Amino acid sequence: MDSEAVRWQCGVLKTQRLIVEPLLADHADELVDLLDERVNRFFSPKDMPSSQAALREQFAEMERAANSRDVGSRFHPFVVRTAELQTCIGRLEVLVQDKDAEIAFVFVPSVWGKGYAREAAEAMIDHFRQVGVKRFWACVTRDNTPSLALCKRLGFALAEVPQDLELWAYDDGDVVLRREIAVDPFQR
C-alpha cells in the first residue's frame, strides 16, 4: 500500500461514549431507523432510501466508493455505535480532497439531543486534522436548524460556496459552512 493511502486510512476511532468504525453494507440492518421520516425530511428525494433494501444498496455503494482509488479525493463513510451497548446510532461521512474535507452526519431520532453527533464529529475532525486537513466544510439544508446549530457548536461559520472546490453534498439553496484549522506556529 502506498504511503499516501496509509496516511488517509482511518480505522476505528473511540471516544468516551462512542465507537466510530468504517461503514459496511451490512450496517444497514442495524440502522433501519434512518428510514424514519423525521430523518429524511432534510434530504433531497434522490438521496432518501425508501426501504431497508434501498438503504442496504446505499450503504453498499458507499462501501464501494470508500474502497475505490479515485485520484484526488478519498471517501470515508463510518457508522457510530454506543460504546456501552454497541448499538448503531448513526453515520458520518468524510470526503477528503487534499487539505479540505467535507463532512456529513445523520443519526437516528432516538439519540437526538444527547451530544452523540457532536462527540463523533469532533473525533472525526480531530483525526483528519492530524493527517493534514486544514479546512472542513458542511452543507446543510436551510431549514435543518438542529444540524445548523450543531455545526455552529463544532466551530463552523457561514461561508460562500467555494470556487476552488466542488462540494459533493451541496444542493442549490443549502447553507455552506466552513471551519478553518488554526496553524500551530511551532509545528513544522
Disulfide bonds with the S-S distance in Angstrom:
none
